[in-house]
């Protein structure tokens, strides 16, 4: 019991504390409270206090003093002086009336005036969190402050409160202080001794009621009773298991099933009812009556439910209005006794639909079963004291700090506690997304939010905490008001799918500041002071961390409500009252869950191998306090609790009477659940594996085990004979066919004379007693040469002969022979040349070395090991029946079968999700299966599936481009790297890493070296690496052969290499290099075939470092595909001399993803020929290897799929002894091969093997991974070959499927047909290779979302483009989809701006003399961003005006368009007069332009611009716009114009009709610059109508800004060109930006790279000479000489002379502001 003292806090409304305290020492050494002599009849109690503390306070009503005593809390009538009291909750027996007798006390009066104290402050009422403190009046009872004499309550008071779960509860109050307000004196009664007797107690009824209702789940409540020790002799979970009453809406029957099944498995006895049952009903009254009856009936039977689960919203279970709160409450469903104490833990899984209920249940099941992929979030908590200017500093901060100080900290296993005791609260709710196990908010709330900091129900729906569900507590107003018209905040928290909370504790009505404070930390003395563990009663925080209790969500709420109950005054309406709080707080979600406190512990348990039938109980070992349940198919059979010794006796309420698998679930507070299955029934006759072990390395799990016991010989060799002569070892002969045995003869020069042994076997077993004598040698002297061949079918060695002096014997080593199983005569001989005798080995043992009718059992291997036995050969042999059972192994993970058919006693699985797993191995025999043997495995790590990195989004026009980097640190490392995963990235900023290797193959002492700016700058960086073909500093000419080699790589599926390369000197650029890959080692000899080889030819200058004497070549990016299996990559600089340096930078290698699975069907192969794309080896040389066969050619053949198969024969018209290999193409990355085979059922036994090679395709490169001898019916009959017809019989067997695991590194797979003869054939078909390994989270693709909608999935690239995106703001998200799950989305906002500022087009930079000239085109259309708009509506002339951004800023474009308006092929012309003086003269105001023949120069003399350009004044002209259009660009300005229509029939040049409101002839029309005017001709009635209306449609005004190398050098330009003087000799980056009135466009940039120096300085304004080693520069300006490291060696005006040392130098000359650079060599 951690909290025994109850210190009840004062509610100091409007009070400000300050540090002017005084302490009055009392007549007791310590503060102490005791309860002794505890029984059902009485108990004794004592209360002693060592001091009284006075605190000066300022209030709205004036200055007062607050008085407190340790262990007491403030009481009094509202407005009257406040004094401290002690309050205890006590248990009262049935029928008893508690009577208090004061046995003794001391009394003393203290004058507060002596301590400088003010009058005691008046007691204030509780304040709702919905109240404004400034508007609540200060309570002050003037009459009370005028009353003389000591005033106060009786010293002791007792009040019955009600019955709580079988215990009658009363409140005992001790009032040690009285106060004389006028005299300002305290009377303190101390050292109080009392006796509390229970008059009329019925002890039997009390014990009966307690035992009937007791449950350890109520320990938390019982621990808060002062006299709790009276209830020490009580039942436990052995006799009172957990029971739950479930009342649910009828529509939830199906959705509830998974939850009900789990609760039964967990050990809950369920009583489930639905509202469509008549006895339940649908009204609040009927449901309540039903529940009360169920509880009372259960109580009478000592089977009262512990939990009451209400399932549904108020439409199915309404709740009722609280008597105190006036808000909806579920209290009265469980408060059965007529008071406000509930008898059951009640929770409501509030859902309006089955789908919402499923959402709740899915979260609960994941949490309780602990199947979340990453449990580390449980070690994190979010604690928030929300904003309130008055109460946050007095209560809120203290609440959160108490939680952190005592519980939510590292000492309790928390790694991250996000504590927000006060503002700022920035980002506080982001932790809900990243994952917390517990979230607590205390402050203001609303029906749909936590108020400040705010998180709303809508925002809860957007949480992303999938698989990271938490318990949430809201100590605030109305967030659990579950009858609100829309789902309340707590309901949303639990209802949302795959996010939010599994349970929520909150208040239906307004909650109160003081009571919420007590609810959390326990009742205590004062506000504004940090509470202590010792100075508070038990609150919800304390109850949560009780170590030995069955702590559930509901019990946390009960502890909070009991803390509020402690703080209630007797007879005074001071606080809002306990009754209010029991009505107020509710659990939404599953209240029966036991929350994990940080990372849960692992239970230690031992399960029996099986559960025998018809037993009353079973013993199961588990950690003390564990609850153990046995169930089957959702039906609970029995439960029990592990005692202090760790043994649970599971008492069976339903006995096991049937065999099968039964669920065993072990739970304990803050422990991971154990969920296992045990087989029931008699012990299995099928032996399981033994000694199962499990190890982990990263996320790889390796299992190992021993073969089943008593299954000896299953792979283990065992010596059967013990003697000093002949030893016989019998072991399974799994490398022979099922009907065969193997005999091995082994010797080790037994007699030291090199005489050895032979083994002779007679299959007819008729030689014993004749050829094989019963005694003596086999023969003496010379035997018939055919003695052996005539009598013995099998010999060891195979060439054994009957010659005494023979060398064909086993002297050392061994020989063997395979024989059909059966009966034999045999003998073991030892030829002895000295005596001329062929001895038979000695019979010194209990078994002769000669044998009549010995049975060699099929499937066994008999190894006879020869040893000396005294002076002779002894044979000591004893044969046991030890044939192995035929079996394979099946492996399970977490109940799911993941591998079967195993024959090896080991298993590996990579990429296993982090967390706890159960692996089981089962032995599958022909007749049945063994019990599983299981092992728990913990895989460390986090299963947060890694998201993309560095997501960016940009928009140009309506095209959106997303770019991102591949995930970092993907959670399950895979030996097959992912598509796009960066395996290596090196920029050489810190030199050449130690993990890289350099080889100076030419031995000149100069290999690859690190370089740095300014001399040798990298690509867009400071550093790179380089290799020299000419060395500075006197080194001179080199002929390099230098290798730069990467660290070891893992690229089973190949990859992609990118790098940047350049010549250090553009004028000496011919550096030759190559790139190689090696799949073996990293020596020079391992790199043979170049993947890329070239000579650098770049001559351009890019780097601004050129002014320091470098003319570095252009950096170029190269890309190389790397083959599968690449282990090292080498860069080789060679075949170069007398150039300068080759520079290398930014090397990046990305691994390819797994190759696609593929299947070989042989359909593309030809009948009778070797299969296409496969390699075949005829190792036996008989000319008959693997062939393709077609069922279309052979009527006895049926393919598995299609028509073609491949076959190898052991009989094809004659007996064959095949040794044939069928070899795949390169299958690097394959992890499985599945295939189908068939044999001749009449002649089965064609032996084959599956083999693999990690290197080449020679027969010797392959090793066996699987082999078998197929079985058949063995019925004899016909055999078939290439030329055989079926003749009605088809003895081909059915197709058999096999799957073989391939080891890592497999490159080729071979099917080998061998070790058989004279049978028939083996067929193969549909060979499928699975690539990339078992599914792991590192095989992934990308999915793209726009505004929450999936728009693209299956991407493997790290970029995505979408065109035509609608205008506005969009959220783009990218998600990584792994095989095992998906990552969190990473999102970016992209704005498609309808007024996006378009950039310039086609920017170019060219040299012009010493200058750089930039040219570009104006931005794309600006008015409606490229949208053409018709401005005129009429049936004559239509004019369209749009921005003309393809003309210069001062120009306009005029377009004339027609479509054979009149159908007579007469068209139109447009005439424009820039002088605008032709209207009224040349252009008549009315009528045609002219009639007849006009002057030939009419147009040219008067109109500067024409459409078409060749328009002429001829009525019959063809130079007109008939269909299509013509255009002209004109300067913006005022024009006269007319549109003409020549008409040959009338001889008139008409001007288009004026049918509209705008004439087609115009005097002084303004064509605005930057616009495009499109005149479209159309018919208007019987003439041309012109209907024109001009709007102000000018494009956005803009200018150009020019940048050089990032620096602005010119702005305000209107022309589309710019000259940068004197910059042509240097490389620069130029950018042009368009500046609009409302913003700027993106920059458009171009790199200016000058041509070679010789080209630029063809007429250079200086002379440069080199005489010997003297350099002379003459110019009319400044000259500078540099070395190749950028150091200036000499400088001056007009003439500069420098004597060099030899090597390369650079000269820079500046004349008239223009720079010239030249490189030279001095020998």
Order of alpha helices (4+ residues) and beta strands (2+ residues): beta-beta-beta-beta-beta-beta-beta-beta-alpha-beta-beta-beta-beta-beta-alpha-alpha-beta-alpha-beta-alpha-beta-beta-beta-alpha-beta-alpha-beta-alpha-beta-alpha-beta-beta-beta-beta-alpha-beta-alpha-beta-alpha-alpha-alpha-alpha-beta-beta-beta-beta-beta-beta-beta-beta-beta-beta-beta-beta-beta-beta-beta-alpha-beta-beta-beta-beta-beta-beta-beta-beta-beta-beta-beta-beta-beta-beta-beta-beta-beta-beta-beta-beta-beta-beta-beta-beta-beta-beta-beta-beta-beta-beta-beta-beta-beta-beta-beta-beta-beta-beta-beta-beta-beta-beta-beta-beta-beta-beta-beta-beta-beta-beta-alpha-beta-beta-beta-beta-beta-beta-beta-beta-beta-beta-beta-alpha-beta-beta-beta-beta-beta
